[in-house]
Amino acid sequence: MRIAFLTAPEGVEQIELTDPWQAAVDAGHEPVLVSTESGKIQAFNHLDKADTFPVQEVVGETSADSFGALVLPGGVANPDVLRTDEQAVAFVRDFFTQGRPVAAICHAPWTLVEADVVRGRVLTSWPSLRTDIRNAGGTWVDEQVTVCDHGNNKLVTSRKPDDLKAFCETFLDVFSREAA
């Protein structure tokens, strides 16, 4: 399965990109780095610059149709930038409209809030997003990983980097079942 990993040009939490990416590769999937600009993205270890990664496809030049699923890594700045980009928000919304599975960790649900796809959904995130999720009509829970099927797609969410092992195992299981 081709899996889109959507990030802003700067601000993604590196481990929330690299751990799920490697898990997807190890499971035989094809992860694809999608961003709002071509070139490279700058990852961070919390507030410190980390590695850069080459962008493979650009939002606006690709579509949800060419992917089986979507992963949204966190980092505070990453989803904050994505939610201000209309094409990125539309790209995310298309996965929900088309019934394709989505996985989001940490601050990434901010982009889901902006895409107006959390209403009636149960999800988790970094705790500071709880009010935003509730205000957008979602139900926030404090759990390591949550799978919600209250909609036409499956939504996998986790709270933080400490949840990455469970997050990766769960989204890979959900994505594989959805592809079957």
VENCORMO-V39561 format. One record per helix or strand of 3 or more residues. SS is the DSSP state (@ for helix, = for strand). FROM is the first residue (numbers start at 1). LEN is the number of residues. Records with the same first field share a line. If there is no record, write none. Layout:
# VENCORMO-V39561
SS=FROM-LEN  FROM-LEN
This chain:
# VENCORMO-V39561
==2-6  10-4  30-6  40-6  48-7  57-3  69-4  101-5  145-4  155-4
@=14-13  64-3  76-7  86-12  109-6  127-9  161-19
